Amino acid sequence: MKDIREHKRVIDTITGPTERRVLKWLALRMPAWMNPDILTGIGVAGSLIIFFGYWLCVYHPSFLWLASFGFIVNWFGDSLDGTLARVRKIERPLYGFFIDHTVDAVNEAMVFLGLGLSPYVRFDLAALALIGYLMLSVLVYIRTCVRGEFVISYVGLGPTEARLIAIGANSLIFFVGNPSISLFRFTATVYDWIVGAVIVLLFVIFIVTLIKHARELASLDQAGPPSV
C-alpha cells in the first residue's frame, strides 16, 4: 500500500488548464483569515444551497437558478481549499485527504437527493446517479491507496465539468421546460434522459476502469516484488 502523503494528483480535464490558473489567482488574493477549513465549509454550504434550490423548485422553476448558484459556491470552496493550502505551503496530507473526501460524499448526497426531490427528475434515477458517482469515488480512493495516483478525471471529465453540465441542464429546463420524450420505446422527461445518460456514463467508466486496473494489478502481483 502506498503512503497517502506521497500520492500523485492526476487531473486531466477539459477545463483543467484554465481552472488551475484561476484557482491560483484566487488563492493568491485570499485574505489572511481565509483558510482551507473555511473554504471546505463554503463548499458544504454550496451543496446545501443546491439541495434546497432543487427542492424548492416544487414551488417555482426560478429556484433552478438558486441550485445553479449553489454549484458555483460549491466549486469555489471545494476546488480552492487544496489550492490555498498548496500556495501557502500549509498542506496537511492525511487530514486534508480524510476531510476533503468524506465531505465530498456529503456534498454528492446533497446534490443528488435534492435533484430527486425536485419535480424534474425521478427519485430512483437520482438515487442511481448517486450510487454511480459514489462507486466511482470509491474506485478513485482505492486506486490512490494501491497505486499512489489520485485520478479524478475520466475521458476529459471531472467534478468541474459535472457542475457545468448540471448548470447547463438547469438552464435548459428553465427556458424550454421539461417535456416528455419517447425514445427506444421509453418515455421520460428531458431531465430524466439527461440523468439517465449520466448514469450510463458513470457505470461504463466504473466497469472499464475496474477491469483495466484489476488486470494491471494482477500483472504486478505475478511479477513479484522488484529485485534489490
Buried (B, 14 or more C-beta within 10 A) or exposed (E): EBEBEEBEEEBBBBBBEEBBEBBBEBBEEBEEEBBBBBBBBBBBBBBBBBBBBBBBBEEEBEBBBBBBBBBEBBBBBBBBBBBBBBBBEEEEEEEBBEBBBEBBBEBBBBBBBBBBBBEBBBEEBBBBBBBBBBBBBEBBBEBBBBBBBBBBBBEEBBBBBBBBBBBEBBEBBBEEEBEEEEEEEEEBBBBBBBBBEBBEBBBEBBEEBBEEBEEEEEEEEEEEEEEE
